């Protein structure tokens, strides 16, 4: 084994502590092999002698750029179109009609896909918005999609996906919301009318959020499973404060919210919570800064 393949317990502890500080992600000791494999590529690319040198770099003032690479290497970006179909169906049938009616009467509507990865989730939402409101782009109806990884955001903005990733998409959605298929091409691009509805932005959930809300729907699924309980308990109230009264929060099927009722969140089905009432919350007409 080379120096790029071996990570000591002390070096792993340094990486795990830094990762938690930077992103909130908790790395249990059982992840040492994964960390060694993923960061070993960075050690070799930087031509360092081993993980001791790598730890010195990422904890130094000069290591800011490499700290971004560290987060990128150790965060998981697993997603697909129409993931958690049950929640998307609930959004389309129970939530969206009221939002469309509000937008068409001149009201403001904001949706947020937090931890959007390569874009499949916000685009899946947009397909359903356009199903019910073809003119949504001309109304005050906006979708924000954020992630901690700039590389996956670049992929999301490019909106070009392998044909194998599109098998789960309804043929009608493929026909209406993707550019025409090129014979022999192995990829297909999301249509401009869909891309125009989504604003992508870089966001670390642990840092200040550059928008005020409120949002009528937040989809934050399978993000908190990487955080320890202390970090989760700090972030759930921040998400709740971003919800408009009556707004809906969707989380992953294996995630739980500690004391959801105390945050004003009432369970509305598995992995679904409705904001009941939150004194002092900004009115729904307040503009959000979406960058």
C-alpha positions in Angstrom: 0.0 0.0 0.0 1.2 3.5 -0.7 1.0 6.5 1.5 -2.1 7.6 -0.4 -3.9 4.4 0.6 -3.1 4.4 4.3 -4.8 6.7 6.8 -4.0 6.5 10.5 -6.5 6.8 13.2 -5.2 10.3 14.1 -5.3 11.4 10.5 -8.9 10.1 10.1 -9.9 11.9 13.3 -8.5 15.2 11.8 -10.4 14.7 8.6 -13.6 13.7 10.4 -13.4 16.7 12.7 -12.8 19.1 9.8 -15.6 17.6 7.7 -18.1 18.0 10.5 -17.0 21.6 11.1 -17.2 22.5 7.4 -20.3 20.6 6.3 -22.0 19.0 9.3 -21.4 15.6 7.9 -20.5 13.0 10.5 -17.9 10.3 9.6 -18.0 7.2 11.8 -14.9 5.2 12.3 -16.3 2.6 10.0 -15.9 5.1 7.1 -12.0 5.1 7.3 -11.7 2.8 4.2 -14.0 5.0 2.2 -12.2 8.2 3.3 -8.8 6.6 2.4 -10.1 5.6 -1.0 -11.7 8.9 -1.9 -9.1 11.2 -0.5 -6.2 9.0 -1.7 -7.0 10.2 -5.2 -6.5 13.8 -3.9 -3.2 12.8 -2.2 -1.9 11.4 -5.5 -3.2 14.3 -7.6 -1.4 16.7 -5.4 1.7 14.5 -5.3 1.8 14.6 -1.5 3.7 12.0 0.5 0.6 10.8 2.4 -2.3 11.7 4.6 -0.1 13.5 7.1 0.8 16.1 4.5 -2.8 16.2 3.3 -4.1 17.0 6.8 -1.5 19.7 7.1 -2.7 21.2 3.8 -6.4 21.2 4.5 -6.1 22.6 8.0 -3.8 25.5 6.8 -4.8 29.0 5.7 -3.5 28.0 2.2 -5.8 25.0 2.0 -9.1 26.8 1.3 -9.5 25.4 -2.2 -8.6 21.9 -1.1 -11.2 22.1 1.7 -13.8 22.5 -1.1 -12.3 19.4 -2.8 -12.5 17.6 0.5 -16.2 18.3 0.9 -16.8 17.3 -2.8 -15.0 14.0 -2.3 -16.7 13.0 0.9 -20.3 14.0 0.2 -22.7 11.6 -1.5 -24.8 12.7 -4.4 -27.3 10.0 -5.0 -30.5 11.1 -6.7 -32.7 10.2 -9.7 -35.8 11.6 -11.5 -39.1 11.0 -9.7 -37.4 9.8 -6.5 -40.0 9.2 -3.7 -42.8 9.1 -6.2 -45.4 9.1 -3.3 -44.2 12.6 -2.2 -44.2 14.0 -5.7 -47.8 12.7 -6.2 -48.8 14.3 -2.9 -47.2 17.6 -4.0 -49.0 17.5 -7.4 -52.4 16.6 -6.0 -52.6 18.1 -2.6 -50.2 21.1 -2.6 -49.7 22.4 -6.1 -53.3 23.3 -7.1 -53.6 25.9 -4.4 -50.2 27.3 -5.2 -51.2 27.6 -8.9 -54.4 29.4 -8.0 -52.5 31.8 -5.9 -49.9 32.5 -8.6 -52.6 33.1 -11.2 -54.3 35.6 -8.9 -51.1 37.6 -8.7 -49.6 36.0 -5.5 -46.1 34.9 -4.8 -45.0 31.2 -4.8 -41.6 29.9 -3.8 -40.3 26.3 -3.7 -36.9 25.1 -2.4 -35.1 21.9 -3.2 -32.4 21.8 -0.6 -29.6 19.3 -1.4 -30.6 19.2 -5.1 -27.5 17.3 -6.3 -27.4 17.0 -10.1 -30.8 18.5 -10.6 -33.2 15.6 -11.0 -35.3 16.6 -8.0 -36.0 20.2 -8.9 -36.6 19.3 -12.5 -39.1 16.6 -11.4 -40.9 19.2 -9.4 -40.9 21.6 -12.4 -42.5 19.0 -14.7 -45.4 18.9 -12.3 -45.7 22.6 -12.0 -45.8 23.0 -15.8 -48.4 20.2 -16.0 -50.8 22.4 -14.1 -49.5 25.8 -15.0 -48.0 26.1 -18.4 -47.5 29.9 -17.9 -45.8 29.5 -14.5 -42.6 31.2 -15.9 -44.5 34.4 -16.5 -46.0 34.4 -13.0 -44.3 35.1 -9.6 -43.6 31.4 -9.3 -40.0 30.4 -8.6 -38.0 27.3 -7.7 -34.7 27.5 -5.8 -32.3 24.5 -5.8 -29.2 24.5 -3.7 -26.3 22.2 -2.9 -22.9 22.3 -1.2 -21.0 20.9 -4.2 -20.3 23.3 -7.1 -19.6 20.4 -9.5 -23.0 18.8 -9.1 -24.6 22.2 -9.6 -22.7 22.7 -12.8 -24.1 19.3 -13.9 -27.6 20.4 -12.9 -27.4 23.7 -14.8 -26.2 21.8 -17.9 -29.3 19.7 -17.6 -28.0 16.9 -19.8 -28.6 13.3 -18.6 -27.8 9.9 -19.8 -30.6 8.1 -21.6 -30.5 5.3 -19.0 -31.5 7.9 -16.3 -34.6 8.8 -18.1 -36.3 5.4 -18.0 -38.3 6.3 -14.9 -39.8 9.4 -16.6 -43.3 9.4 -18.0 -43.2 9.3 -21.8 -45.4 12.4 -21.9 -42.9 14.3 -19.7 -40.1 13.2 -22.0 -41.9 14.5 -25.0 -42.9 17.8 -23.5 -40.0 18.7 -21.2 -36.9 17.5 -22.9 -35.3 18.7 -26.2 -36.0 16.5 -29.2 -34.0 13.2 -29.1 -31.0 13.1 -31.4 -30.7 9.7 -33.1 -27.8 7.7 -31.7 -27.2 10.2 -28.8 -26.5 8.7 -25.4 -27.8 11.8 -23.6 -30.8 14.2 -23.6 -31.2 17.7 -22.4 -34.0 19.2 -20.3 -35.9 21.8 -22.3 -35.3 25.5 -21.9 -38.8 26.2 -20.5 -38.1 23.9 -17.6 -34.5 25.1 -17.0 -35.8 28.7 -16.9 -38.0 27.9 -13.9 -35.1 26.8 -11.6 -32.4 29.0 -10.0 -29.4 27.0 -8.8 -27.2 28.2 -6.0 -24.3 27.0 -3.9 -25.2 26.7 -0.2 -23.7 25.1 2.8 -26.6 24.6 5.2 -24.4 25.2 8.2 -23.5 28.7 7.0 -25.8 31.8 6.8 -28.5 31.5 4.2 -28.6 34.3 1.6 -32.4 34.4 1.3 -35.3 35.3 3.6 -38.2 33.1 2.5 -40.8 32.2 3.3 -41.2 29.1 1.1 -44.5 27.4 0.3 -42.7 24.0 0.0 -39.3 22.8 1.0 -37.9 19.4 -0.2 -34.9 18.4 1.9 -34.7 14.7 1.5 -31.8 12.3 2.6 -29.6 15.3 3.6 -29.9 15.2 7.4 -29.0 11.5 7.6 -25.4 12.5 7.2 -25.6 14.9 10.2 -25.3 14.0 13.9 -28.2 14.7 16.2 -26.7 17.9 17.5 -26.4 19.3 14.0 -29.9 18.1 13.0 -31.4 19.8 16.1 -29.8 23.1 15.1 -30.9 22.9 11.4 -34.5 21.7 11.7 -35.7 24.9 13.4 -33.9 27.0 10.7 -35.8 25.0 8.0 -39.1 25.4 9.9 -38.6 29.2 10.1 -38.3 29.3 6.3 -41.8 27.8 5.8 -44.8 29.9 5.2 -47.9 29.2 7.3 -49.5 26.2 5.6 -46.3 25.4 3.8 -45.2 21.8 3.4 -41.8 20.1 4.2 -40.8 16.9 2.7 -37.9 14.8 4.2 -36.4 11.4 3.6 -38.2 8.3 4.6 -35.6 7.4 7.2 -35.3 10.9 8.7 -37.1 12.2 11.8 -37.6 15.6 13.3 -37.1 16.0 17.0 -40.1 17.7 18.6 -41.6 18.6 15.3 -44.8 20.0 17.0 -42.8 22.5 19.0 -41.5 23.9 15.7 -45.1 24.3 14.3 -44.8 21.2 12.1 -47.6 18.7 12.1 -47.2 15.4 10.4 -49.1 15.2 7.1 -48.1 11.7 6.1 -44.8 9.8 6.3 -41.9 12.2 5.6 -44.4 15.1 5.2 -45.0 18.0 7.6 -47.3 21.0 7.4 -46.5 24.3 9.0 -49.4 25.2 11.3 -48.7 28.7 12.6 -45.5 30.5 13.4 -45.7 33.9 15.1 -43.4 36.5 13.7 -42.9 34.7 10.4 -42.5 37.1 7.4 -45.7 37.3 5.4 -46.0 35.3 2.2 -45.7 38.5 0.1 -42.2 39.1 1.3 -39.7 38.8 -1.5 -37.0 36.2 -1.3 -33.5 36.7 -2.6 -32.7 33.7 -4.7 -29.1 33.6 -5.8 
